């Protein structure tokens, strides 16, 4: 029988990786293969890691996670040749990807013989302003979904979930809407009860012209950052950012790497692994709409974060 595929879509910073993390950490005996843009971002608990080879991270619970390098169909073919084959395949899309294009790719006759799209899950930050659903990309992500999962409810105000459900209904989306506290979604909604049941094939929608809408700007430094100065810099950059993430050392805690995330207007910091030798002490990736943020502006703002001594207090706080 073909292997069922779960396609996880959603806008930048919606919480897709948190959902995939939860699925892999709670596989309950299922052999799940996860295909992601960068498996280094998958935060599986250390005790689940069994080993890595050929771009594939093996997990002690029988699951694997691999980086999407090059052609999606080639990556899927590699997974389907593994012995034993996975019971399920999870594909996490980029936050700027139109899932309709991926659905179309999964209709390839070679893949259809061995893997069929079972469920499309769209993850949405519950704190997203309802007006954001007027965006063409977010509408496309919603309309192809079978299930919409509301994430980050713990970070939003009390009425956010209700407002988002109403906004989704206004889009006439036929999907089931569920809450996803800390990435948890009932597996019965995502996977078939019996692996030997083949999901029904889908008909892809019309192909839309590709649109280059976002650009990625990377920034590095060989010196640690002042945390108060970084807070001030992110406060200045926040109105122009769709997403940001990075690793850096701070002058306040030398020799310790911090993990930085910015999504949905919220910035967070968490302790990371020890810094690797030979890499910059600060590495941050910023994603913005084309033309909104220039390289010169970014470099100017971030240069002020490089520490020469203890920075002054102030700026936006990290959650």
C-alpha positions in Angstrom: 0.0 0.0 0.0 1.2 3.6 -0.6 2.8 5.4 2.3 0.5 8.2 3.6 2.0 11.8 3.4 1.1 14.6 5.8 1.9 18.0 4.4 2.4 20.7 7.0 2.1 24.3 5.7 1.7 27.7 7.3 3.1 31.2 7.1 6.5 32.3 8.5 6.8 31.7 12.2 3.4 30.0 12.5 4.7 27.1 14.6 5.2 24.4 11.9 8.4 23.1 13.4 6.9 22.8 16.9 4.1 20.6 15.4 6.6 18.4 13.6 8.8 18.2 16.7 5.8 17.0 18.7 4.8 14.4 16.1 8.3 12.9 16.0 8.7 12.9 19.8 5.3 11.2 20.3 5.4 8.7 17.4 4.0 5.9 19.5 5.6 3.2 17.5 5.0 4.7 14.1 8.0 4.9 11.8 7.7 8.6 10.7 10.0 10.2 8.1 10.1 14.0 8.3 11.3 16.0 5.3 12.1 19.6 6.3 14.0 22.5 4.8 16.6 22.4 7.5 16.6 19.5 10.0 19.0 21.5 12.2 16.0 23.5 13.2 14.2 20.4 14.5 14.5 20.5 18.3 14.2 16.8 19.1 15.1 15.9 22.7 18.7 14.6 22.9 17.7 11.2 24.1 15.8 10.5 20.9 18.8 11.0 18.7 20.4 7.7 17.5 22.8 8.8 14.8 23.1 10.6 11.4 24.3 9.7 8.0 23.8 10.8 4.4 21.9 13.9 5.4 19.5 11.8 7.5 19.1 12.0 11.3 18.0 8.7 12.8 15.9 8.9 16.0 15.9 6.2 18.6 12.1 5.8 18.4 12.3 4.5 14.8 11.6 7.9 13.2 14.0 9.8 10.9 14.4 13.4 9.8 16.1 14.5 6.6 16.9 17.9 5.1 15.1 18.8 1.9 18.1 19.2 -0.4 17.3 19.7 -4.1 14.3 18.0 -5.7 11.4 17.0 -3.4 10.6 14.0 -5.6 14.2 12.8 -5.4 14.1 13.1 -1.6 10.9 11.1 -1.4 12.3 8.4 -3.6 15.3 8.1 -1.3 13.0 7.7 1.7 10.8 5.1 0.0 13.8 2.9 -0.8 14.7 2.6 2.9 14.3 -0.8 4.5 12.0 -0.8 6.3 10.0 1.9 4.6 8.5 4.6 6.8 4.9 4.1 7.9 4.2 7.8 7.3 6.0 10.8 5.7 5.7 14.3 7.0 6.7 17.2 4.8 7.2 20.6 6.3 7.0 23.4 3.7 8.7 26.7 3.7 6.7 29.5 5.2 6.6 31.3 1.9 5.7 28.2 -0.2 2.3 27.8 -1.9 1.3 24.3 -0.9 -0.8 24.0 -4.1 2.5 23.7 -6.0 3.7 20.9 -3.7 0.4 19.1 -4.0 0.9 19.2 -7.8 4.4 17.8 -7.4 3.0 14.9 -5.3 0.8 13.9 -8.2 3.9 12.7 -10.0 3.0 9.1 -11.3 6.2 7.7 -9.9 5.5 8.9 -6.4 1.8 8.1 -6.6 2.6 4.4 -6.9 4.3 4.4 -3.5 3.1 7.5 -1.6 -0.2 9.4 -1.5 -1.1 12.7 0.1 -3.3 11.9 3.1 -3.7 15.2 5.0 -2.8 18.8 4.5 -2.3 20.6 7.8 -2.1 24.4 8.0 -0.6 25.8 11.2 -1.7 29.4 12.1 -0.5 31.6 14.9 -3.7 32.4 16.9 -2.4 35.9 17.4 -2.3 36.7 13.7 -4.5 39.7 12.9 -7.6 38.5 11.0 -6.9 41.1 8.3 -3.7 39.1 7.5 -5.9 36.4 5.9 -6.5 38.8 3.0 -3.0 38.0 1.9 -3.0 35.8 -1.2 -0.3 33.4 0.1 -2.0 32.8 3.5 -5.4 32.3 1.7 -3.8 29.6 -0.5 -2.3 27.9 2.5 -5.7 27.9 4.2 -7.7 26.8 1.3 -5.7 23.7 0.5 -5.9 22.5 4.1 -7.9 19.7 5.5 -7.1 20.8 9.1 -6.1 24.2 10.5 -4.2 24.1 13.8 -4.2 27.2 15.9 -0.8 27.6 17.6 0.6 29.9 20.3 -2.7 30.3 22.1 -0.8 30.7 25.3 0.9 33.8 23.9 -2.3 35.4 22.5 -5.1 37.2 24.4 -8.1 35.4 25.5 -10.3 36.1 22.5 -7.7 35.5 19.8 -8.7 31.9 19.1 -12.4 32.9 18.7 -11.5 35.8 16.4 -9.2 33.6 14.2 -11.9 30.9 13.9 -14.4 33.5 12.7 -11.9 34.9 10.2 -11.2 31.4 8.9 -14.9 30.7 8.5 -15.2 34.0 6.6 -12.8 32.7 4.1 -15.2 29.8 3.5 -12.5 27.3 4.3 -13.9 23.7 4.6 -11.1 22.6 7.0 -11.6 21.4 10.5 -10.1 24.0 13.0 -8.4 22.6 16.1 -6.2 24.0 18.9 -2.5 22.9 19.0 -1.2 23.7 22.5 2.6 23.4 22.3 2.3 21.7 18.9 0.1 18.9 20.1 -2.6 17.7 17.7 -4.5 14.4 18.0 -2.8 11.9 15.8 -6.1 10.4 14.7 -6.8 13.6 12.8 -3.5 13.4 10.9 -2.9 9.8 10.2 -5.2 7.0 9.0 -6.2 4.4 11.6 -5.0 1.6 9.4 -1.8 2.0 7.4 -3.1 -0.4 4.7 -5.8 2.0 3.7 -4.8 4.1 0.7 -5.9 7.7 0.9 -7.9 9.1 -2.0 -5.9 10.8 -4.7 -6.3 14.6 -5.0 -6.7 16.9 -8.0 -4.2 19.8 -7.9 -5.6 23.3 -8.4 -4.5 25.5 -11.3 -0.9 26.5 -11.5 -0.2 30.1 -10.4 2.7 32.1 -11.6 5.6 32.1 -9.1 6.1 35.3 -7.2 9.4 36.4 -5.6 8.0 38.1 -2.6 10.5 37.7 0.3 14.2 38.0 0.5 16.7 36.6 3.1 19.5 38.7 4.5 22.2 37.1 6.7 24.3 38.9 9.2 27.4 37.6 11.1 29.9 38.9 13.6 33.1 37.5 15.0 32.5 39.3 18.3 29.8 38.8 20.9 26.7 40.9 21.1 25.4 43.3 23.8 22.0 41.9 24.7 20.5 45.4 25.6 21.8 46.8 22.3 20.3 43.8 20.4 17.0 44.4 22.1 17.1 48.0 20.8 18.1 46.8 17.3 15.2 44.3 17.1 12.8 46.9 18.2 13.9 49.1 15.2 13.8 46.2 12.8 10.6 44.5 14.0 8.1 46.5 11.8 10.0 45.4 8.7 10.6 41.7 9.5 8.5 38.7 8.6 10.8 36.4 10.4 14.3 36.1 12.0 16.3 33.5 13.7 19.9 33.0 14.8 22.6 31.9 17.2 25.0 34.2 19.0 27.1 34.8 22.1 26.5 37.8 24.4 29.0 39.8 26.3 26.8 39.2 29.4 27.2 35.4 29.1 30.5 34.7 27.3 31.1 31.2 26.0 27.4 30.5 25.9 25.4 30.4 22.7 21.8 31.8 22.6 19.0 30.8 20.2 17.1 33.8 18.9 13.7 33.6 17.2 11.4 36.4 16.0 8.0 35.6 14.6 4.5 37.3 14.8 6.0 40.4 16.3 7.4 38.4 19.3 11.1 37.8 20.0 12.3 35.0 22.2 15.7 33.8 23.5 16.7 30.3 24.7 20.0 28.8 25.8 21.6 26.8 23.0 24.5 24.3 22.6 28.1 25.3 23.1 29.6 27.4 20.3 31.2 25.4 17.5 34.9 26.2 16.8 35.6 28.1 13.7 32.2 29.7 13.1 31.2 33.4 13.7 30.1 34.2 17.2 26.9 35.7 15.9 24.8 34.4 13.0 21.3 35.8 12.3 19.0 35.4 9.3 16.4 38.0 8.6 13.4 37.5 6.3 11.6 40.6 4.9 9.4 41.5 2.0 11.4 42.5 -1.1 12.7 46.1 -0.9 11.5 46.7 2.7 14.9 46.2 4.3 18.2 47.2 2.7 21.5 45.5 3.3 23.0 48.9 4.3 20.2 49.6 6.9 20.5 46.1 8.4 24.3 46.3 8.7 24.1 49.8 10.2 21.5 48.7 12.9 23.2 45.4 13.7 26.8 46.9 13.9 25.6 48.8 16.9 24.9 45.5 18.7 28.6 44.3 18.6 29.9 44.6 22.1 32.9 46.5 23.1 31.8 46.7 26.7 28.6 46.2 28.7 25.7 47.7 26.8 23.2 50.1 28.3 19.8 48.8 29.4 16.7 49.3 27.5 14.9 48.2 24.3 12.3 45.5 23.5 12.2 42.6 25.9 12.6 38.9 24.9 9.9 36.4 25.9 
